Amino acid sequence: MKFGFVLSWVGPKQAVEYARVAEEAGWDGVFTWDGVSLGGTPVYDPWSVLAGMALVTERVTLGAMVFPLARRRPWNVVKQAVTIDHFSDGRLVLPVGLGSPDDGGFSRVSTDTVDRRTRAQRLDETLEILALAQSGEPFSWNGEHYRADDLQLAPRPVQERIPVWAVGAWPHERSLRRAARWDGIIPTDLRPGRDPFDPLSPAVLREVVDDMAARRGGRPFEVVMEGRTDGPDDAERPDAYAAAGATWFIESRWDEADDATSLLRRIQAGPPRSQA
């Protein structure tokens, strides 16, 4: 299992410095986050933060948890992502989801992307356009929300194609089908009566992993779990997730009690790798 860290409550300069520290402390991935307007919470552009992080690291995987692509123009996303991929020598991944209407970037601006169905449609079209555009060859697209005519976007990324990790809402068919179409799943439990912010149980994760394996016919696939640990020796939950088929554990600390100081302390302590 690999271990990542979300830099939740830090400014852009701190994020760049913390990414360097995280690499030195043995983490496998460092992630920022993507928002526009969350009340008075400071929010920074993730692409700019990722550019800085890329330039001070050499090994860690980079991304944002998560990119709500429904509010971005697909061709702009291609240019931003490919630029970061070149900055990082091919270390970018694209965790993606529908995004939340709680973000003023959806609900407080003139847009038609607030309802879930429209956000899902735009996300699916954007992902298909991203895949076509990264070939470096001319392509056309005529969808419900976007159109491109003989468009060519150069250069290609350093990677063959930048991997996509999609949020997958268990047991919703369309969401799971989207995740299986790409390179990884960030599973959430959306069964009736469940709070999507509650941790996914290892038993449910095993169901998700088995479902993905059947859909993908055995092709390699990332299973990305988020959670919180108290230190490098607190590997009980990551171990249980690994046994159920998870390939990544992302340390995600969003409590109000967390701040830049507590995040740095946890980063410096290192990932919760099992000693077994």
C-alpha positions in Angstrom: 0.0 0.0 0.0 1.1 3.6 -0.7 0.5 6.5 1.6 -0.5 10.1 0.7 -1.3 13.3 2.6 -3.8 16.0 1.9 -2.5 19.5 2.7 -5.8 20.8 4.0 -5.3 23.9 6.2 -2.3 25.5 4.7 -1.5 28.4 2.4 0.3 28.0 -1.0 3.9 28.7 0.4 3.3 26.3 3.3 1.9 23.7 0.9 5.1 23.8 -1.2 7.3 23.5 1.8 5.2 20.7 3.4 5.3 18.8 0.1 9.1 18.8 0.3 9.0 17.7 4.0 6.5 14.9 3.2 8.7 13.5 0.5 11.6 13.5 3.0 9.4 11.8 5.6 8.6 8.9 3.3 5.1 9.7 2.1 4.3 8.4 -1.4 1.9 11.1 -2.5 1.1 14.7 -1.6 -2.3 16.3 -2.5 -3.8 19.7 -2.4 -7.6 20.3 -2.8 -9.8 22.1 -5.2 -12.5 24.7 -4.3 -13.7 28.2 -5.2 -15.8 29.7 -2.4 -16.4 28.1 1.0 -17.5 31.0 3.1 -14.6 32.6 4.8 -12.3 29.6 4.4 -9.1 30.6 2.4 -9.1 28.7 -0.9 -6.2 28.7 -3.4 -5.9 27.6 -7.0 -4.8 24.0 -7.0 -2.9 24.1 -10.3 -0.6 26.9 -9.0 0.0 25.0 -5.8 0.8 21.9 -7.6 3.3 23.7 -9.8 5.2 24.8 -6.8 5.0 21.3 -5.2 6.3 19.7 -8.4 9.4 21.9 -8.4 10.5 21.0 -4.9 9.9 17.3 -5.1 11.3 14.4 -7.1 9.5 11.3 -6.2 6.0 11.7 -4.7 2.7 11.4 -6.7 0.9 14.7 -6.9 -2.8 15.6 -7.3 -5.8 17.3 -5.6 -8.6 15.6 -3.6 -10.6 16.1 -5.7 -11.0 18.0 -9.0 -14.7 18.8 -9.6 -14.3 19.0 -13.4 -17.9 19.9 -14.1 -17.1 23.6 -13.5 -14.0 23.7 -15.7 -13.5 23.9 -19.5 -12.1 20.5 -20.6 -9.4 22.0 -23.0 -8.2 24.3 -20.2 -7.9 21.3 -17.8 -5.8 19.5 -20.5 -3.4 22.4 -20.6 -3.2 22.8 -16.9 -2.8 19.1 -16.2 -0.2 18.5 -18.9 1.8 21.5 -17.7 1.9 20.1 -14.2 2.8 16.7 -15.6 5.8 18.2 -17.3 6.8 20.2 -14.2 6.7 16.9 -12.2 8.3 14.6 -14.9 5.1 12.5 -15.1 4.0 12.3 -11.4 0.5 13.8 -11.7 -2.8 12.0 -11.1 -6.3 13.4 -11.5 -8.7 12.4 -8.6 -12.1 13.6 -9.9 -15.6 13.9 -8.6 -18.9 15.7 -9.2 -18.1 18.4 -6.7 -20.4 19.8 -4.0 -23.1 22.5 -4.5 -22.0 23.8 -1.1 -19.1 25.4 -3.0 -20.1 28.8 -4.2 -18.3 28.0 -7.4 -21.4 26.0 -8.2 -24.3 27.4 -6.3 -23.5 31.2 -6.1 -22.6 31.9 -9.7 -24.5 31.9 -13.0 -24.2 28.3 -14.0 -26.2 25.3 -14.9 -24.0 22.7 -13.3 -25.6 22.6 -9.8 -27.8 19.6 -10.3 -26.2 16.2 -9.9 -27.2 14.9 -13.3 -25.7 17.8 -15.2 -22.5 17.6 -13.1 -22.2 13.9 -13.9 -22.7 14.5 -17.6 -20.1 17.2 -17.8 -17.6 15.2 -15.8 -18.0 12.2 -18.1 -17.6 14.3 -21.3 -14.6 16.1 -19.8 -12.8 12.9 -19.0 -13.4 11.6 -22.6 -12.1 14.9 -24.0 -9.0 14.7 -21.7 -8.2 11.2 -23.0 -8.6 12.3 -26.7 -6.6 15.5 -26.2 -3.6 13.8 -24.5 -2.8 11.9 -27.7 -1.5 15.1 -29.2 -3.4 14.4 -32.4 -6.4 16.4 -33.8 -9.8 15.3 -32.5 -13.4 16.3 -32.6 -16.1 16.0 -30.0 -19.8 16.7 -30.3 -21.5 16.1 -26.9 -24.5 17.5 -25.0 -22.4 20.1 -23.2 -19.1 20.5 -25.1 -18.0 20.6 -28.7 -14.6 20.6 -30.3 -13.8 20.7 -34.0 -10.5 19.3 -35.2 -8.8 20.5 -32.1 -5.2 19.6 -31.4 -3.5 20.2 -28.0 0.2 19.9 -27.8 2.4 18.8 -26.2 1.5 15.3 -24.9 2.0 14.6 -21.2 5.2 12.9 -20.1 3.0 9.9 -19.1 1.2 8.0 -21.8 -2.0 9.4 -20.2 -2.4 11.1 -16.9 -4.2 8.6 -14.6 -7.7 9.3 -13.4 -9.0 8.3 -10.0 -12.8 8.7 -9.9 -15.0 9.0 -6.8 -17.2 5.9 -6.9 -20.5 6.0 -4.9 -21.4 2.5 -3.7 -23.7 0.9 -4.9 -24.7 3.4 -7.7 -24.3 1.9 -11.1 -23.3 5.0 -13.1 -20.8 6.2 -10.6 -19.1 2.7 -10.4 -19.2 2.4 -14.1 -17.3 5.7 -14.4 -14.7 4.6 -12.0 -14.1 1.3 -13.7 -13.7 3.1 -17.0 -10.6 4.9 -15.8 -7.6 4.1 -13.5 -8.8 4.1 -9.9 -11.7 4.5 -7.5 -12.1 6.7 -4.4 -15.0 4.8 -2.9 -17.8 6.3 -0.8 -20.7 4.5 0.9 -24.0 5.9 -0.4 -26.3 3.2 0.7 -29.6 4.5 2.1 -29.1 5.9 5.6 -25.4 6.2 5.3 -23.4 9.5 5.8 -21.0 9.7 2.9 -18.4 11.3 5.2 -18.4 8.2 7.5 -15.4 5.9 7.0 -16.0 3.0 4.6 -15.9 -0.3 6.4 -13.3 -3.0 5.2 -16.2 -5.3 4.5 -17.9 -2.9 2.2 -14.6 -2.0 0.6 -14.1 -5.7 -0.3 -17.5 -5.6 -2.1 -16.3 -2.6 -4.0 -13.0 -4.1 -4.9 -14.7 -7.3 -6.1 -17.2 -5.3 -8.2 -14.3 -3.3 -9.8 -12.3 -6.4 -10.6 -15.3 -8.0 -12.3 -15.9 -4.8 -14.4 -12.3 -4.4 -15.4 -11.6 -8.1 -16.1 -8.4 -8.2 -14.0 -6.8 -5.1 -15.4 -4.6 -3.2 -12.8 -6.5 -0.6 -10.8 -6.0 1.7 -7.9 -8.3 1.6 -4.9 -7.8 4.9 -2.9 -9.1 5.2 0.7 -9.1 8.3 2.8 -8.8 8.4 6.6 -7.0 9.6 9.6 -4.3 8.0 11.7 -2.6 9.2 14.9 0.9 8.4 13.9 3.3 6.2 12.1 2.5 3.2 14.4 -1.3 3.5 13.9 -1.6 1.1 11.0 -4.6 -0.8 12.1 -7.1 0.8 9.7 -4.7 1.0 6.8 -3.8 -2.6 7.3 -7.5 -3.6 7.2 -8.1 -1.6 4.1 -5.0 -3.1 2.4 -6.3 -6.6 3.3 -9.6 -5.7 1.6 -7.8 -4.6 -1.6 -6.9 -0.9 -1.1 -3.7 0.2 -2.8 -3.5 3.8 -1.4 -4.3 5.3 2.0 -4.6 9.1 1.9 -4.3 10.9 5.3 -7.1 13.4 5.2 -7.4 15.8 8.2 -10.3 18.2 8.0 -11.2 18.6 11.7 -11.6 22.2 13.0 -8.9 21.3 15.6 -6.4 20.7 12.8 -4.2 23.6 11.6 -0.9 24.1 9.8 1.1 23.2 12.9 -0.7 19.9 13.6 -0.5 18.9 9.9 3.3 19.5 9.8 3.7 17.5 13.0 1.8 14.5 11.4 3.7 14.8 8.1 7.0 14.7 9.9 6.1 11.6 11.8 5.8 9.7 8.6 3.2 7.3 7.1 1.5 4.5 9.1 3.3 1.6 7.5 2.7 -1.8 9.1 5.6 -3.4 10.9 4.2 -6.9 10.2 
